[in-house]
Amino acid sequence: MKRNGLLKQRFAGICLILIGLVFLLIASTGSSLEDTDGTAAVLVIPLGVYLVFTKKAVMD
């Protein structure tokens, strides 16, 4: 049961990393200051990396 939960957690972490990369891609093509804001990626990517590499069950 714990293994299934960790697999879900790792999958969610990979999804967060991919979403963060999409945020960076969108921010890199912006023309104004507001369009190039990458704050969401700065918050989402480290969380995704943590979910992928931790051995603790963060998501229940």
SULFENWO-V344355 format. One record per pair of residues at least 6 apart in sequence whose C-alpha atoms are under 8 Angstrom apart, sorted by the first residue. I is the first residue (numbers start at 1). J is the second residue. D is the distance in whole Angstrom. If there is no record, write none. Layout:
I;J;D / I;J;D
This chain:
2;57;8 / 5;57;7 / 5;59;7 / 5;60;7 / 6;55;8 / 6;57;6 / 9;51;6 / 9;52;7 / 9;57;8 / 9;58;7 / 9;59;6 / 10;51;6 / 10;52;4 / 10;53;8 / 11;52;8 / 12;48;7 / 12;51;7 / 13;47;7 / 13;48;4 / 13;49;6 / 13;50;7 / 13;51;5 / 13;52;5 / 14;48;6 / 14;49;8 / 14;52;7 / 15;48;7 / 16;44;6 / 16;45;6 / 16;47;7 / 16;48;5 / 17;44;7 / 17;45;5 / 17;46;8 / 17;48;5 / 17;49;7 / 19;41;8 / 19;44;8 / 20;40;7 / 20;41;4 / 20;42;8 / 20;44;6 / 20;45;5 / 21;41;7 / 21;45;8 / 23;38;7 / 23;40;7 / 23;41;6 / 24;38;6 / 24;41;6 / 26;35;8 / 26;36;8 / 27;35;6 / 27;36;4 / 27;37;6 / 27;38;6 / 28;36;6 / 29;35;8 / 29;36;7 / 30;36;5 / 51;58;7
